[in-house]
Amino acid sequence: MCSVTLSMLTLIALVIFHKGLSQLLDENCIDQGGSASWMARIYSTMGFVCSGTLVHKRFVLTAAHCVKGQKTLYVNLGMASYYVHTVSIHRNFNDTTNDIAMLKLNNEVIFKTNNRPICVVLDDEVISAAIPIFSAYGWNESVSGSGSQPILQSLYVTQKNENESQHGRTQILITGRSVDSGSPLTATLNYRGKIIIAQFGIMSYGHDPSVYTDVTSFKTWISSRIKASEQN
């Protein structure tokens, strides 16, 4: 897997022209400081479990199959570690579909210049089908040697034709090698005059093609989990 920096990402000119407030899950995602500080490493008491992404000051997005049945989980974000307070798994999850989960952290993440959530766009106009090339990220800790320091890796991947998907737009099929389960599929967008890095997929299963859960198909579920938590 070849490593690339965010500055080398292909800029996809996806511009929303209609007026109104931007629809981002967390507005703090805009100032991302040029780094993938939203990448999370999820651990159990037995070791590394999956990758994930910080999408909100209290929530990490990942794959349901990673965390189902896990009793004690921790999330590492950079040098900081957080205990997982609550795990929310999509009620229709099975082995191959609706593979999405949210982890509520025990404490809020304090955002800094180099520590921001990834953008999740709630606009209906922003869809994964419009993007031919993504960037996939992962730690690949599941195949690293014991005691090795995790190194974030990324690569360009190409979306397969929509008609090849078994489950319509709830999944994205990608050509090329897979990375860690729960890791993100991203694209750089010009969104309402702001350059953002948005998450479009969550690594679910497979290897050339790799199958990602389509985040844009679950944006209502994602935002509702956060709203419900804030009301409690």
C-alpha positions as CSV (number, residue, x, y, z in Angstrom):
1,M,0.0,0.0,0.0
2,C,1.5,3.3,-0.9
3,S,1.4,6.2,1.5
4,V,0.1,9.6,0.4
5,T,-0.5,12.9,2.2
6,L,-3.7,14.8,2.3
7,S,-2.1,17.5,0.1
8,M,-1.9,14.9,-2.7
9,L,-5.6,14.0,-2.7
10,T,-7.6,14.5,-5.8
11,L,-9.8,17.5,-5.3
12,I,-13.3,16.7,-6.5
13,A,-15.2,19.8,-7.6
14,L,-18.5,19.1,-6.0
15,V,-20.1,22.4,-5.2
16,I,-23.5,23.0,-3.7
17,F,-25.1,26.1,-5.3
18,H,-28.3,26.5,-3.5
19,K,-28.5,29.0,-0.6
20,G,-28.9,28.2,3.0
21,L,-26.8,27.0,6.0
22,S,-24.2,24.3,5.4
23,Q,-25.4,20.9,6.6
24,L,-22.4,19.3,8.3
25,L,-22.7,16.9,11.2
26,D,-20.1,18.9,13.1
27,E,-19.1,22.3,11.8
28,N,-15.7,22.0,13.5
29,C,-14.7,19.6,10.7
30,I,-14.0,22.4,8.3
31,D,-10.6,23.4,9.9
32,Q,-8.9,20.1,9.7
33,G,-5.3,21.4,9.9
34,G,-4.1,19.3,6.9
35,S,-3.9,16.0,8.9
36,A,-6.0,12.9,9.3
37,S,-6.3,13.5,13.1
38,W,-9.9,12.2,12.9
39,M,-8.5,8.6,12.5
40,A,-9.2,6.5,15.5
41,R,-7.8,3.2,16.7
42,I,-10.3,1.1,18.6
43,Y,-9.1,-1.4,21.2
44,S,-10.6,-4.0,23.6
45,T,-8.8,-5.5,26.6
46,M,-7.4,-8.1,24.1
47,G,-5.8,-5.6,21.7
48,F,-6.6,-3.8,18.5
49,V,-10.2,-4.3,17.2
50,C,-10.8,-1.8,14.3
51,S,-10.3,1.6,12.8
52,G,-12.8,4.3,13.2
53,T,-13.3,8.1,12.6
54,L,-14.1,10.9,14.9
55,V,-17.2,12.6,13.6
56,H,-18.3,14.6,16.6
57,K,-16.8,15.7,19.9
58,R,-18.4,12.6,21.6
59,F,-18.8,10.1,18.8
60,V,-16.6,7.8,16.7
61,L,-18.0,6.0,13.6
62,T,-17.0,2.5,12.8
63,A,-18.2,-0.9,11.4
64,A,-20.8,-2.8,13.5
65,H,-19.2,-6.2,13.0
66,C,-16.1,-4.8,14.8
67,V,-17.8,-3.9,18.0
68,K,-20.8,-6.3,18.3
69,G,-20.5,-8.4,21.4
70,Q,-17.5,-6.4,22.8
71,K,-17.8,-5.6,26.4
72,T,-15.0,-3.0,27.1
73,L,-13.7,-0.7,24.4
74,Y,-11.2,2.1,24.2
75,V,-10.5,4.7,21.5
76,N,-7.1,6.2,20.8
77,L,-7.1,9.6,19.0
78,G,-3.5,10.7,18.6
79,M,-1.9,10.6,22.0
80,A,-5.3,10.7,23.9
81,S,-7.3,7.7,25.0
82,Y,-11.0,7.5,25.7
83,Y,-13.3,4.9,27.3
84,V,-16.3,4.0,25.2
85,H,-19.4,4.8,27.2
86,T,-22.1,3.4,24.8
87,V,-22.1,1.4,21.6
88,S,-25.0,1.9,19.1
89,I,-25.3,-0.6,16.4
90,H,-27.8,-0.3,13.5
91,R,-30.8,-2.4,14.3
92,N,-30.9,-4.0,10.9
93,F,-27.2,-5.0,10.9
94,N,-26.4,-8.5,9.7
95,D,-23.1,-10.0,8.4
96,T,-23.1,-8.2,5.1
97,T,-25.5,-5.2,5.3
98,N,-26.1,-2.1,7.5
99,D,-22.6,-2.6,8.9
100,I,-22.4,0.7,10.9
101,A,-22.0,1.6,14.5
102,M,-21.4,4.7,16.7
103,L,-19.3,4.8,19.8
104,K,-20.1,7.4,22.4
105,L,-17.0,8.4,24.3
106,N,-16.9,9.0,28.1
107,N,-15.5,12.5,27.6
108,E,-15.7,15.2,25.0
109,V,-12.7,15.6,22.6
110,I,-11.1,19.0,22.9
111,F,-10.7,20.2,19.4
112,K,-7.3,21.8,18.4
113,T,-5.8,22.9,15.1
114,N,-4.5,19.4,14.4
115,N,-7.4,17.6,16.1
116,R,-10.7,17.9,14.3
117,P,-13.6,15.5,13.3
118,I,-14.0,14.4,9.7
119,C,-16.9,15.9,7.9
120,V,-20.1,14.0,7.4
121,V,-22.3,15.9,4.9
122,L,-26.0,15.8,5.6
123,D,-27.0,17.4,2.3
124,D,-29.1,15.1,0.1
125,E,-27.3,16.5,-3.0
126,V,-23.9,15.0,-1.8
127,I,-23.9,11.4,-2.8
128,S,-21.2,8.8,-3.2
129,A,-22.3,7.8,-6.7
130,A,-21.0,11.1,-8.0
131,I,-17.4,10.3,-6.9
132,P,-15.3,8.0,-9.1
133,I,-12.1,8.0,-7.0
134,F,-11.7,8.0,-3.2
135,S,-8.9,7.9,-0.7
136,A,-8.9,5.0,1.7
137,Y,-7.2,5.2,5.1
138,G,-6.2,2.5,7.6
139,W,-3.7,1.5,10.3
140,N,-3.4,-2.1,9.2
141,E,-2.6,-3.0,12.8
142,S,-4.4,-6.3,12.2
143,V,-1.4,-7.4,10.1
144,S,1.4,-5.6,11.9
145,G,3.9,-7.3,14.0
146,S,3.5,-7.5,17.7
147,G,4.6,-4.3,19.4
148,S,5.0,-2.4,16.2
149,Q,4.1,1.3,16.1
150,P,0.9,1.9,14.0
151,I,1.5,4.0,10.9
152,L,-1.4,5.6,9.1
153,Q,-1.5,4.6,5.5
154,S,-3.7,5.8,2.6
155,L,-4.2,5.0,-1.0
156,Y,-6.4,6.0,-4.0
157,V,-9.2,3.6,-4.8
158,T,-11.7,3.5,-7.7
159,Q,-15.5,3.0,-7.3
160,K,-16.9,0.1,-9.3
161,N,-20.0,0.6,-11.4
162,E,-23.2,1.2,-9.3
163,N,-25.0,-1.6,-11.1
164,E,-22.4,-4.1,-9.7
165,S,-23.5,-3.5,-6.1
166,Q,-25.7,-6.2,-4.6
167,H,-27.4,-3.8,-2.2
168,G,-27.9,-0.6,-4.1
169,R,-26.7,2.6,-2.6
170,T,-26.3,1.3,1.0
171,Q,-22.9,0.0,0.0
172,I,-19.9,1.1,-2.1
173,L,-17.9,-1.4,-4.1
174,I,-14.2,-0.5,-4.5
175,T,-11.4,-2.0,-6.6
176,G,-8.1,-2.6,-5.1
177,R,-6.7,-3.8,-1.7
178,S,-8.7,-3.4,1.5
179,V,-7.6,-1.8,4.7
180,D,-8.7,-2.1,8.3
181,S,-12.3,-2.8,9.0
182,G,-14.1,0.3,10.2
183,S,-11.7,2.6,8.3
184,P,-13.0,5.5,6.2
185,L,-13.4,6.1,2.5
186,T,-13.0,9.8,1.9
187,A,-13.0,12.5,-0.7
188,T,-12.0,16.2,-0.8
189,L,-14.8,18.5,-1.7
190,N,-15.4,22.1,-2.4
191,Y,-18.5,22.4,-0.2
192,R,-20.2,25.8,-0.2
193,G,-16.9,27.6,-0.8
194,K,-15.0,25.6,1.9
195,I,-12.5,22.8,1.1
196,I,-13.4,19.8,3.3
197,I,-12.5,16.2,3.7
198,A,-15.7,14.2,3.9
199,Q,-16.4,10.6,4.8
200,F,-18.3,8.5,2.3
201,G,-17.7,4.9,3.4
202,I,-16.8,2.6,6.3
203,M,-14.8,-0.5,5.4
204,S,-17.0,-3.6,5.9
205,Y,-15.6,-6.7,4.2
206,G,-14.0,-8.1,1.1
207,H,-10.8,-7.8,-0.9
208,D,-10.8,-6.5,-4.5
209,P,-13.6,-5.6,-4.5
210,S,-13.8,-4.2,-1.1
211,V,-17.3,-3.4,0.3
212,Y,-17.8,-0.2,2.2
213,T,-21.0,0.9,4.0
214,D,-22.2,4.0,2.3
215,V,-22.2,6.7,4.9
216,T,-24.5,9.0,2.9
217,S,-27.2,6.4,3.1
218,F,-27.1,6.4,6.9
219,K,-26.7,10.2,7.5
220,T,-30.2,10.4,9.2
221,W,-29.4,7.5,11.5
222,I,-26.0,9.0,12.4
223,S,-27.4,12.4,13.2
224,S,-30.3,10.9,15.1
225,R,-28.0,9.0,17.4
226,I,-26.2,12.2,18.3
227,K,-29.4,14.2,18.8
228,A,-30.8,11.5,21.0
229,S,-27.7,11.5,23.1
230,E,-27.7,15.3,23.5
231,Q,-31.3,15.2,24.7
232,N,-30.5,12.7,27.5
